[in-house]
Amino acid sequence: MRDPTIDLAIYRELQETAGADFVVELVDTFLAEAPQMLAELRAAHATGHAERMRRAAHSLKSNGLTFGATALAEQARALELVGAGADGAAALDTLEASYGAARERLLELRNG
């Protein structure tokens, strides 16, 4: 069965390439930093600061791709492309929900 939250092939390849212990550190760092990125996205959207929004979305996208969180990465990419567009608030809600699901799955994978 395909995991809808984390692409396990990407996650396992990361473990093989970087080492399982290092991936635990990477996951911990991502889980610590992602809420700050999401807060930055919200603040940038609220102030209409498109460039700040693009940078935060780009960082979240890149981190999501690293772990195989493809839905999260795709949603962050969409925000990166539109910046502080009119649909940003709804897109941010969806992105935060995807982050929550990715967070839970990464914790499961991290803890074995």
Secondary structure, DSSP 8 states (H G I E B T S, - for coil): ---SSS-HHHHHHHHHHH-HHHHHHHHHHHHHHHHHHHHHHHHHHHHT-HHHHHHHHHHHHHHHHHHT-HHHHHHHHHHHHH-S-TTHHHHHHHHHHHHHHHHHHHHHHHT-
